[in-house]
Amino acid sequence: MLEVIKKTINMDLELYPNVSAPIIEGYGHGYVNISGNKLTRTFILFPDKFIELDSENIKEITNAVNLCKIQLDLILYGSLNSLDKSKYLNLKSSISIPIEFMHTNSACRTWSVLIAEGRNIGAIIEPTKIEN
């Protein structure tokens, strides 16, 4: 006869193990809320900070990513525009970190999940533009 043994498993779940990580609190047409800041221009998220960019050119994005002192495992690129292959290839060749292109809203959700797991990731987000 098998004896049933009941064991209690205790698990500690930490939603944001890195308390300094920027938190995406919400997003909508033309903006993303990051840790109490409403951003309307393209920005880069790092595990410890965020930087709002003046433009979306490859050189500025590359310079900002290269200033990050944390070794990133992945960069999410959230955009509403369909994948521009030349932009992708230029960015891919200038940054030695894997880049995953996706829709802006998906990138925001993915950032929240991965950063909550304590992953070393970055994200380049282009907020949703208001369409007339």
C-alpha distance (Angstrom), angle and dihedral (degrees) to the residues before:
residue distance angle dihedral
M1 . . .
L2 3.81 . .
E3 3.71 117.8 .
V4 3.76 115.4 -142.0
I5 3.75 112.9 -136.2
K6 3.76 117.7 -162.4
K7 3.76 116.0 -149.4
T8 3.74 127.4 -175.5
I9 3.76 115.2 -140.6
N10 3.76 116.4 -158.0
M11 3.77 117.2 -155.6
D12 3.75 127.0 -176.5
L13 3.78 111.6 -151.2
E14 3.76 118.6 -164.0
L15 3.78 114.9 -169.6
Y16 3.78 95.3 -163.8
P17 3.80 110.8 20.3
N18 3.79 89.7 173.3
V19 3.80 102.0 61.0
S20 3.80 91.9 -172.5
A21 3.82 92.8 59.2
P22 3.82 115.0 113.9
I23 3.79 110.5 -109.2
I24 3.79 122.3 -143.4
E25 3.79 102.0 -137.0
G26 3.79 97.2 177.7
Y27 3.79 146.7 -34.8
G28 3.78 139.2 -150.8
H29 3.78 142.7 152.7
G30 3.79 106.4 -24.0
Y31 3.81 100.3 -8.6
V32 3.80 147.7 66.2
N33 3.83 122.1 -160.3
I34 3.80 111.3 -136.8
S35 3.81 118.1 -176.1
G36 3.81 92.5 -34.3
N37 3.83 95.9 -38.9
K38 3.81 122.2 111.9
L39 3.82 106.1 -143.2
T40 3.80 120.6 -166.1
R41 3.82 100.3 170.9
T42 3.79 130.4 65.4
F43 3.81 111.6 -74.7
I44 3.79 140.7 178.9
L45 3.79 123.5 -130.3
F46 3.79 122.5 -152.6
P47 3.82 127.9 -179.5
D48 3.82 89.4 -99.8
K49 3.84 106.6 27.4
F50 3.78 147.9 -1.2
I51 3.80 131.9 -125.4
E52 3.80 125.0 -156.4
L53 3.82 110.9 -143.3
D54 3.80 128.2 -140.5
S55 3.80 92.3 -143.3
E56 3.79 141.7 3.7
N57 3.80 96.5 -119.0
I58 3.78 118.6 135.6
K59 3.82 94.7 -121.5
E60 3.82 94.1 57.1
I61 3.80 92.1 45.1
T62 3.82 91.5 48.4
N63 3.82 92.7 48.5
A64 3.81 91.9 50.3
V65 3.82 93.0 48.4
N66 3.81 91.9 47.2
L67 3.83 90.1 54.4
C68 3.80 90.7 61.5
K69 3.78 109.1 108.7
I70 3.82 93.6 -161.5
Q71 3.81 118.2 86.5
L72 3.80 103.5 -118.0
D73 3.80 121.5 -150.1
L74 3.81 96.1 -163.3
I75 3.79 142.0 3.0
L76 3.80 121.1 -146.3
Y77 3.80 115.3 -151.3
G78 3.79 112.5 -159.2
S79 3.79 116.8 -166.9
L80 3.78 138.4 149.8
N81 3.77 91.8 -144.4
S82 3.75 119.1 92.1
L83 3.76 113.3 -103.0
D84 3.79 109.6 -70.9
K85 3.81 102.1 -152.0
S86 3.80 94.6 -157.5
K87 3.82 91.4 51.9
Y88 3.79 90.0 47.4
L89 3.81 93.6 49.6
N90 3.82 93.1 45.5
L91 3.79 92.3 49.2
K92 3.81 93.0 42.8
S93 3.80 91.7 52.0
S94 3.81 93.9 47.2
I95 3.82 97.1 47.3
S96 3.80 121.8 52.4
I97 3.81 93.7 -153.2
P98 3.83 124.2 94.9
I99 3.82 111.6 -100.4
E100 3.79 125.0 -154.4
F101 3.82 115.5 -162.1
M102 3.81 118.1 -152.4
H103 3.80 143.5 143.4
T104 3.82 114.8 -64.6
N105 3.81 94.5 -114.0
S106 3.81 92.1 48.8
A107 3.81 91.0 49.1
C108 3.82 90.3 53.3
R109 3.81 92.2 51.3
T110 3.81 93.0 43.7
W111 3.83 90.9 50.0
S112 3.80 90.5 53.5
V113 3.81 93.3 51.2
L114 3.82 96.9 44.0
I115 3.81 96.3 43.2
A116 3.82 89.0 48.2
E117 3.80 87.1 57.5
G118 3.80 89.2 54.7
R119 3.81 95.4 -110.3
N120 3.81 121.1 160.3
I121 3.77 99.3 -122.8
G122 3.76 138.0 141.8
A123 3.78 130.7 -152.7
I124 3.78 134.4 -157.2
I125 3.79 108.2 -157.5
E126 3.80 128.8 -170.1
P127 3.83 105.9 -164.6
T128 3.78 117.3 -127.9
K129 3.77 111.5 -87.0
I130 3.80 119.6 -131.9
E131 3.78 108.7 -113.6
N132 3.80 122.3 -149.4
